[in-house]
Amino acid sequence: RDLEEDMDILNDSYKAVLKTDSLSEMKTELTTMRAAAMDAMKATPPKLEGKAPDSPEIQEYHKGLTLLVGQIDGALKLADAGKLPEARAAAEEFKQTRNTYHKKFR
Ligand code: HEM
């Protein structure tokens, strides 16, 4: 999958996560988001084309996705514990990460 596809998947599943009243749907969509974020790590954003894999910019890009995966895992843990409102509140916080890293790399 290319980066745009991963981002489109992140986007669709994120909308579903914020909207659903079903714990099992939330878990499925969070798991889909996690896989898309992990796959996005293999891509190079068009803006960073030509940068070395160990350049500060690529490292920063990976840091953003690692942060998002950590936040997704936090929300998954709450969903696994049956805490739907708390899981949704945790998912709301992904927006900050998305916006911060879109400003840098999108
Ligand atoms: C909940 C989290 C996120 C959502 C919902 C999201 C969603 C999106 C969407 C809808 C696009 C446009 C895709 C398209 O052109 O079809 C996009 C592009 C992009 N996003 Fe995200 N994003 C998220 C997090 C992140 C993070 C954490 C990073 C980097 C660390 C990132 C980096 C990018 C980049 C580089 C593009 C441009 C891709 C390109 O033009 O090929 N995104 N994102």
Backbone and ligand atoms as CSV (ligand in chain L), in Angstrom:
chain,resi,resn,atom,element,x,y,z
A,1,ARG,N,N,0.848,-1.204,0.000
A,1,ARG,CA,C,0.000,0.000,0.000
A,1,ARG,C,C,0.878,1.246,0.000
A,2,ASP,N,N,0.438,2.280,-0.707
A,2,ASP,CA,C,1.234,3.506,-0.643
A,2,ASP,C,C,0.739,4.389,0.504
A,3,LEU,N,N,1.471,5.464,0.730
A,3,LEU,CA,C,1.205,6.308,1.903
A,3,LEU,C,C,-0.198,6.922,1.860
A,4,GLU,N,N,-0.598,7.368,0.673
A,4,GLU,CA,C,-1.939,7.958,0.569
A,4,GLU,C,C,-3.020,6.949,0.940
A,5,GLU,N,N,-2.831,5.702,0.518
A,5,GLU,CA,C,-3.799,4.650,0.873
A,5,GLU,C,C,-3.819,4.421,2.378
A,6,ASP,N,N,-2.626,4.365,2.974
A,6,ASP,CA,C,-2.570,4.183,4.433
A,6,ASP,C,C,-3.291,5.332,5.143
A,7,MET,N,N,-3.082,6.548,4.648
A,7,MET,CA,C,-3.707,7.714,5.280
A,7,MET,C,C,-5.228,7.695,5.082
A,8,ASP,N,N,-5.659,7.258,3.908
A,8,ASP,CA,C,-7.111,7.164,3.670
A,8,ASP,C,C,-7.736,6.123,4.601
A,9,ILE,N,N,-7.037,5.022,4.814
A,9,ILE,CA,C,-7.526,3.995,5.745
A,9,ILE,C,C,-7.557,4.548,7.172
A,10,LEU,N,N,-6.466,5.224,7.555
A,10,LEU,CA,C,-6.443,5.854,8.893
A,10,LEU,C,C,-7.651,6.771,9.061
A,11,ASN,N,N,-7.928,7.539,8.022
A,11,ASN,CA,C,-9.007,8.533,8.072
A,11,ASN,C,C,-10.382,7.870,8.212
A,12,ASP,N,N,-10.649,6.888,7.377
A,12,ASP,CA,C,-11.958,6.210,7.420
A,12,ASP,C,C,-12.165,5.522,8.772
A,13,SER,N,N,-11.130,4.825,9.234
A,13,SER,CA,C,-11.275,4.096,10.497
A,13,SER,C,C,-11.360,5.060,11.672
A,14,TYR,N,N,-10.648,6.171,11.569
A,14,TYR,CA,C,-10.700,7.151,12.657
A,14,TYR,C,C,-12.115,7.714,12.807
A,15,LYS,N,N,-12.740,8.041,11.695
A,15,LYS,CA,C,-14.133,8.535,11.741
A,15,LYS,C,C,-15.037,7.509,12.422
A,16,ALA,N,N,-14.847,6.246,12.059
A,16,ALA,CA,C,-15.673,5.175,12.635
A,16,ALA,C,C,-15.418,5.045,14.137
A,17,VAL,N,N,-14.148,5.153,14.535
A,17,VAL,CA,C,-13.792,5.056,15.960
A,17,VAL,C,C,-14.519,6.133,16.762
A,18,LEU,N,N,-14.525,7.350,16.241
A,18,LEU,CA,C,-15.121,8.464,16.989
A,18,LEU,C,C,-16.643,8.384,17.023
A,19,LYS,N,N,-17.218,7.681,16.078
A,19,LYS,CA,C,-18.670,7.675,15.920
A,19,LYS,C,C,-19.357,6.489,16.596
A,20,THR,N,N,-18.662,5.377,16.675
A,20,THR,CA,C,-19.359,4.135,17.037
A,20,THR,C,C,-19.740,4.047,18.522
A,21,ASP,N,N,-20.825,3.360,18.785
A,21,ASP,CA,C,-21.228,3.034,20.156
A,21,ASP,C,C,-20.979,1.556,20.453
A,22,SER,N,N,-20.268,0.898,19.551
A,22,SER,CA,C,-20.000,-0.532,19.731
A,22,SER,C,C,-18.522,-0.743,20.079
A,23,LEU,N,N,-18.293,-1.364,21.213
A,23,LEU,CA,C,-16.911,-1.636,21.623
A,23,LEU,C,C,-16.197,-2.520,20.618
A,24,SER,N,N,-16.894,-3.522,20.091
A,24,SER,CA,C,-16.205,-4.438,19.181
A,24,SER,C,C,-15.856,-3.730,17.878
A,25,GLU,N,N,-16.758,-2.847,17.399
A,25,GLU,CA,C,-16.418,-2.082,16.186
A,25,GLU,C,C,-15.238,-1.146,16.475
A,26,MET,N,N,-15.271,-0.525,17.642
A,26,MET,CA,C,-14.167,0.375,17.974
A,26,MET,C,C,-12.836,-0.375,17.963
A,27,LYS,N,N,-12.817,-1.562,18.537
A,27,LYS,CA,C,-11.572,-2.344,18.583
A,27,LYS,C,C,-11.113,-2.728,17.180
A,28,THR,N,N,-12.069,-3.143,16.346
A,28,THR,CA,C,-11.718,-3.506,14.967
A,28,THR,C,C,-11.108,-2.314,14.236
A,29,GLU,N,N,-11.749,-1.154,14.370
A,29,GLU,CA,C,-11.271,0.030,13.632
A,29,GLU,C,C,-9.941,0.536,14.191
A,30,LEU,N,N,-9.760,0.471,15.498
A,30,LEU,CA,C,-8.465,0.868,16.089
A,30,LEU,C,C,-7.356,-0.064,15.605
A,31,THR,N,N,-7.688,-1.345,15.482
A,31,THR,CA,C,-6.696,-2.319,15.013
A,31,THR,C,C,-6.341,-2.044,13.551
A,32,THR,N,N,-7.347,-1.662,12.763
A,32,THR,CA,C,-7.087,-1.279,11.365
A,32,THR,C,C,-6.201,-0.039,11.300
A,33,MET,N,N,-6.492,0.933,12.169
A,33,MET,CA,C,-5.656,2.145,12.221
A,33,MET,C,C,-4.214,1.802,12.578
A,34,ARG,N,N,-4.058,0.896,13.535
A,34,ARG,CA,C,-2.703,0.518,13.971
A,34,ARG,C,C,-1.900,-0.067,12.806
A,35,ALA,N,N,-2.547,-0.957,12.059
A,35,ALA,CA,C,-1.858,-1.599,10.923
A,35,ALA,C,C,-1.495,-0.564,9.853
A,36,ALA,N,N,-2.396,0.386,9.606
A,36,ALA,CA,C,-2.120,1.412,8.588
A,36,ALA,C,C,-0.965,2.315,9.036
A,37,ALA,N,N,-0.931,2.658,10.323
A,37,ALA,CA,C,0.160,3.503,10.836
A,37,ALA,C,C,1.495,2.759,10.748
A,38,MET,N,N,1.478,1.463,11.049
A,38,MET,CA,C,2.711,0.674,10.942
A,38,MET,C,C,3.163,0.591,9.476
A,39,ASP,N,N,2.211,0.412,8.567
A,39,ASP,CA,C,2.568,0.328,7.151
A,39,ASP,C,C,3.131,1.666,6.644
A,40,ALA,N,N,2.579,2.771,7.162
A,40,ALA,CA,C,3.030,4.110,6.747
A,40,ALA,C,C,4.498,4.347,7.113
A,41,MET,N,N,4.972,3.618,8.126
A,41,MET,CA,C,6.386,3.759,8.520
A,41,MET,C,C,7.327,3.312,7.399
A,42,LYS,N,N,6.843,2.428,6.531
A,42,LYS,CA,C,7.695,1.906,5.453
A,42,LYS,C,C,7.787,2.893,4.296
A,43,ALA,N,N,6.919,3.899,4.300
A,43,ALA,CA,C,6.873,4.851,3.186
A,43,ALA,C,C,7.715,6.088,3.477
A,44,THR,N,N,8.067,6.785,2.399
A,44,THR,CA,C,8.719,8.084,2.530
A,44,THR,C,C,7.736,9.146,2.052
A,45,PRO,N,N,7.381,10.118,2.889
A,45,PRO,CA,C,6.486,11.174,2.436
A,45,PRO,C,C,7.100,11.911,1.237
A,46,PRO,N,N,6.281,12.270,0.252
A,46,PRO,CA,C,6.792,12.980,-0.929
A,46,PRO,C,C,7.693,14.163,-0.563
A,47,LYS,N,N,7.325,14.873,0.497
A,47,LYS,CA,C,8.136,16.028,0.926
A,47,LYS,C,C,9.538,15.646,1.384
A,48,LEU,N,N,9.708,14.378,1.760
A,48,LEU,CA,C,11.011,13.936,2.283
A,48,LEU,C,C,11.773,13.080,1.276
A,49,GLU,N,N,11.296,13.069,0.045
A,49,GLU,CA,C,11.972,12.255,-0.954
A,49,GLU,C,C,13.427,12.695,-1.114
A,50,GLY,N,N,14.310,11.711,-1.153
A,50,GLY,CA,C,15.729,12.010,-1.291
A,50,GLY,C,C,16.459,12.117,0.029
A,51,LYS,N,N,15.708,12.197,1.130
A,51,LYS,CA,C,16.352,12.245,2.453
A,51,LYS,C,C,16.871,10.847,2.823
A,52,ALA,N,N,18.012,10.816,3.469
A,52,ALA,CA,C,18.566,9.535,3.929
A,52,ALA,C,C,17.663,8.938,5.001
A,53,PRO,N,N,17.617,7.579,5.041
A,53,PRO,CA,C,16.770,6.913,6.044
A,53,PRO,C,C,17.098,7.331,7.477
A,54,ASP,N,N,18.363,7.687,7.726
A,54,ASP,CA,C,18.733,8.057,9.094
A,54,ASP,C,C,18.795,9.578,9.278
A,55,SER,N,N,18.197,10.323,8.332
A,55,SER,CA,C,18.184,11.788,8.467
A,55,SER,C,C,17.247,12.199,9.598
A,56,PRO,N,N,17.471,13.372,10.194
A,56,PRO,CA,C,16.597,13.837,11.268
A,56,PRO,C,C,15.133,13.918,10.839
A,57,GLU,N,N,14.894,14.288,9.576
A,57,GLU,CA,C,13.510,14.434,9.101
A,57,GLU,C,C,12.786,13.087,9.068
A,58,ILE,N,N,13.479,12.067,8.525
A,58,ILE,CA,C,12.851,10.738,8.468
A,58,ILE,C,C,12.665,10.199,9.891
A,59,GLN,N,N,13.631,10.453,10.752
A,59,GLN,CA,C,13.481,10.003,12.145
A,59,GLN,C,C,12.293,10.679,12.818
A,60,GLU,N,N,12.109,11.951,12.514
A,60,GLU,CA,C,10.995,12.707,13.092
A,60,GLU,C,C,9.658,12.178,12.557
A,61,TYR,N,N,9.631,11.850,11.280
A,61,TYR,CA,C,8.430,11.245,10.673
A,61,TYR,C,C,8.085,9.924,11.384
A,62,HIS,N,N,9.085,9.102,11.608
A,62,HIS,CA,C,8.858,7.826,12.319
A,62,HIS,C,C,8.410,8.062,13.753
A,63,LYS,N,N,8.960,9.087,14.366
A,63,LYS,CA,C,8.591,9.414,15.742
A,63,LYS,C,C,7.098,9.742,15.831
A,64,GLY,N,N,6.608,10.486,14.835
A,64,GLY,CA,C,5.190,10.851,14.829
A,64,GLY,C,C,4.282,9.636,14.709
A,65,LEU,N,N,4.674,8.717,13.851
A,65,LEU,CA,C,3.857,7.499,13.681
A,65,LEU,C,C,3.964,6.597,14.910
A,66,THR,N,N,5.137,6.555,15.521
A,66,THR,CA,C,5.303,5.760,16.749
A,66,THR,C,C,4.447,6.330,17.869
A,67,LEU,N,N,4.395,7.648,17.940
A,67,LEU,CA,C,3.540,8.309,18.929
A,67,LEU,C,C,2.080,7.938,18.704
A,68,LEU,N,N,1.655,8.001,17.441
A,68,LEU,CA,C,0.267,7.647,17.117
A,68,LEU,C,C,-0.031,6.190,17.488
A,69,VAL,N,N,0.886,5.288,17.159
A,69,VAL,CA,C,0.670,3.864,17.492
A,69,VAL,C,C,0.547,3.695,19.008
A,70,GLY,N,N,1.355,4.409,19.766
A,70,GLY,CA,C,1.261,4.350,21.228
A,70,GLY,C,C,-0.100,4.830,21.719
A,71,GLN,N,N,-0.591,5.909,21.107
A,71,GLN,CA,C,-1.914,6.423,21.483
A,71,GLN,C,C,-3.020,5.437,21.100
A,72,ILE,N,N,-2.882,4.812,19.947
A,72,ILE,CA,C,-3.864,3.801,19.523
A,72,ILE,C,C,-3.859,2.643,20.520
A,73,ASP,N,N,-2.677,2.210,20.941
A,73,ASP,CA,C,-2.595,1.109,21.917
A,73,ASP,C,C,-3.263,1.500,23.237
A,74,GLY,N,N,-3.106,2.755,23.630
A,74,GLY,CA,C,-3.771,3.228,24.847
A,74,GLY,C,C,-5.279,3.154,24.726
A,75,ALA,N,N,-5.801,3.583,23.579
A,75,ALA,CA,C,-7.248,3.527,23.351
A,75,ALA,C,C,-7.739,2.078,23.285
A,76,LEU,N,N,-6.925,1.213,22.661
A,76,LEU,CA,C,-7.292,-0.216,22.571
A,76,LEU,C,C,-7.378,-0.847,23.959
A,77,LYS,N,N,-6.478,-0.464,24.829
A,77,LYS,CA,C,-6.471,-0.993,26.186
A,77,LYS,C,C,-7.760,-0.607,26.915
A,78,LEU,N,N,-8.169,0.650,26.734
A,78,LEU,CA,C,-9.414,1.109,27.367
A,78,LEU,C,C,-10.617,0.381,26.771
A,79,ALA,N,N,-10.598,0.194,25.457
A,79,ALA,CA,C,-11.700,-0.530,24.810
A,79,ALA,C,C,-11.737,-1.986,25.288
A,80,ASP,N,N,-10.567,-2.587,25.437
A,80,ASP,CA,C,-10.498,-3.968,25.945
A,80,ASP,C,C,-11.050,-4.066,27.362
A,81,ALA,N,N,-10.919,-2.973,28.122
A,81,ALA,CA,C,-11.420,-2.951,29.500
A,81,ALA,C,C,-12.903,-2.574,29.547
A,82,GLY,N,N,-13.504,-2.394,28.364
A,82,GLY,CA,C,-14.938,-2.085,28.314
A,82,GLY,C,C,-15.253,-0.622,28.547
A,83,LYS,N,N,-14.231,0.225,28.516
A,83,LYS,CA,C,-14.429,1.651,28.827
A,83,LYS,C,C,-14.589,2.464,27.540
A,84,LEU,N,N,-15.794,2.433,26.987
A,84,LEU,CA,C,-16.002,3.078,25.689
A,84,LEU,C,C,-15.845,4.604,25.720
A,85,PRO,N,N,-16.459,5.317,26.665
A,85,PRO,CA,C,-16.284,6.778,26.656
A,85,PRO,C,C,-14.829,7.183,26.848
A,86,GLU,N,N,-14.121,6.450,27.686
A,86,GLU,CA,C,-12.706,6.762,27.922
A,86,GLU,C,C,-11.872,6.465,26.675
A,87,ALA,N,N,-12.196,5.379,26.002
A,87,ALA,CA,C,-11.478,5.027,24.772
A,87,ALA,C,C,-11.720,6.095,23.702
A,88,ARG,N,N,-12.965,6.568,23.630
A,88,ARG,CA,C,-13.278,7.614,22.643
A,88,ARG,C,C,-12.531,8.904,22.977
A,89,ALA,N,N,-12.489,9.239,24.269
A,89,ALA,CA,C,-11.759,10.447,24.686
A,89,ALA,C,C,-10.273,10.313,24.345
A,90,ALA,N,N,-9.716,9.134,24.547
A,90,ALA,CA,C,-8.306,8.899,24.202
A,90,ALA,C,C,-8.112,9.057,22.695
A,91,ALA,N,N,-9.083,8.575,21.921
A,91,ALA,CA,C,-8.984,8.675,20.458
A,91,ALA,C,C,-9.077,10.128,19.991
A,92,GLU,N,N,-9.832,10.941,20.710
A,92,GLU,CA,C,-9.910,12.375,20.367
A,92,GLU,C,C,-8.513,13.004,20.332
A,93,GLU,N,N,-7.645,12.488,21.193
A,93,GLU,CA,C,-6.297,13.069,21.298
A,93,GLU,C,C,-5.406,12.744,20.094
A,94,PHE,N,N,-5.818,11.780,19.266
A,94,PHE,CA,C,-5.020,11.495,18.052
A,94,PHE,C,C,-4.957,12.736,17.152
A,95,LYS,N,N,-6.007,13.561,17.248
A,95,LYS,CA,C,-6.091,14.741,16.361
A,95,LYS,C,C,-4.890,15.647,16.497
A,96,GLN,N,N,-4.480,15.822,17.748
A,96,GLN,CA,C,-3.318,16.667,18.029
A,96,GLN,C,C,-2.090,16.137,17.288
A,97,THR,N,N,-1.879,14.836,17.385
A,97,THR,CA,C,-0.726,14.207,16.734
A,97,THR,C,C,-0.842,14.354,15.215
A,98,ARG,N,N,-2.032,14.047,14.707
A,98,ARG,CA,C,-2.252,14.190,13.253
A,98,ARG,C,C,-1.914,15.608,12.810
A,99,ASN,N,N,-2.477,16.594,13.501
A,99,ASN,CA,C,-2.298,17.986,13.053
A,99,ASN,C,C,-0.844,18.432,13.163
A,100,THR,N,N,-0.194,18.064,14.259
A,100,THR,CA,C,1.215,18.438,14.453
A,100,THR,C,C,2.080,17.898,13.321
A,101,TYR,N,N,1.879,16.613,12.992
A,101,TYR,CA,C,2.771,15.985,12.004
A,101,TYR,C,C,2.356,16.299,10.577
A,102,HIS,N,N,1.075,16.585,10.364
A,102,HIS,CA,C,0.688,17.057,9.028
A,102,HIS,C,C,1.344,18.408,8.738
A,103,LYS,N,N,1.403,19.267,9.745
A,103,LYS,CA,C,2.069,20.566,9.543
A,103,LYS,C,C,3.515,20.374,9.123
A,104,LYS,N,N,4.150,19.370,9.675
A,104,LYS,CA,C,5.566,19.148,9.369
A,104,LYS,C,C,5.780,18.489,8.000
A,105,PHE,N,N,4.954,17.495,7.683
A,105,PHE,CA,C,5.327,16.589,6.577
A,105,PHE,C,C,4.307,16.427,5.457
A,106,ARG,N,N,3.100,16.920,5.672
A,106,ARG,CA,C,2.099,16.661,4.635
A,106,ARG,C,C,2.243,17.655,3.487
L,1,HEM,C1,C,-5.410,9.940,13.074
L,1,HEM,C2,C,-4.292,10.206,12.424
L,1,HEM,C3,C,-4.199,10.604,10.975
L,1,HEM,C4,C,-5.179,10.711,10.015
L,1,HEM,C5,C,-6.674,10.458,10.181
L,1,HEM,C6,C,-4.525,11.132,8.789
L,1,HEM,C7,C,-5.181,11.378,7.583
L,1,HEM,C8,C,-4.598,11.795,6.398
L,1,HEM,C9,C,-5.287,12.046,5.152
L,1,HEM,C10,C,-6.800,11.892,4.930
L,1,HEM,C11,C,-4.345,12.409,4.225
L,1,HEM,C12,C,-4.589,12.722,2.736
L,1,HEM,C13,C,-4.395,11.421,1.951
L,1,HEM,C14,C,-4.652,11.575,0.467
L,1,HEM,O1,O,-4.064,12.465,-0.163
L,1,HEM,O2,O,-5.429,10.770,-0.091
L,1,HEM,C15,C,-3.053,12.410,4.885
L,1,HEM,C16,C,-1.867,12.690,4.272
L,1,HEM,C17,C,-0.627,12.623,4.883
L,1,HEM,N1,N,-0.373,12.302,6.213
L,1,HEM,FE1,FE,-1.770,11.774,7.604
L,1,HEM,N2,N,-3.180,11.259,9.004
L,1,HEM,C18,C,-2.932,10.948,10.325
L,1,HEM,C19,C,-1.697,10.952,10.948
L,1,HEM,C20,C,-0.490,11.223,10.341
L,1,HEM,C21,C,0.806,11.172,10.995
L,1,HEM,C22,C,1.018,10.837,12.471
L,1,HEM,C23,C,1.740,11.474,10.040
L,1,HEM,C24,C,3.251,11.565,10.143
L,1,HEM,C25,C,3.970,11.239,11.203
L,1,HEM,C26,C,1.040,11.721,8.793
L,1,HEM,C27,C,1.642,12.054,7.592
L,1,HEM,C28,C,0.975,12.310,6.400
L,1,HEM,C29,C,1.658,12.673,5.158
L,1,HEM,C30,C,3.157,12.771,4.947
L,1,HEM,C31,C,0.638,12.864,4.199
L,1,HEM,C32,C,0.827,13.224,2.703
L,1,HEM,C33,C,0.877,11.928,1.887
L,1,HEM,C34,C,1.031,12.151,0.391
L,1,HEM,O3,O,0.738,13.244,-0.092
L,1,HEM,O4,O,1.436,11.198,-0.285
L,1,HEM,N3,N,-0.315,11.559,9.012
L,1,HEM,N4,N,-3.239,12.020,6.201
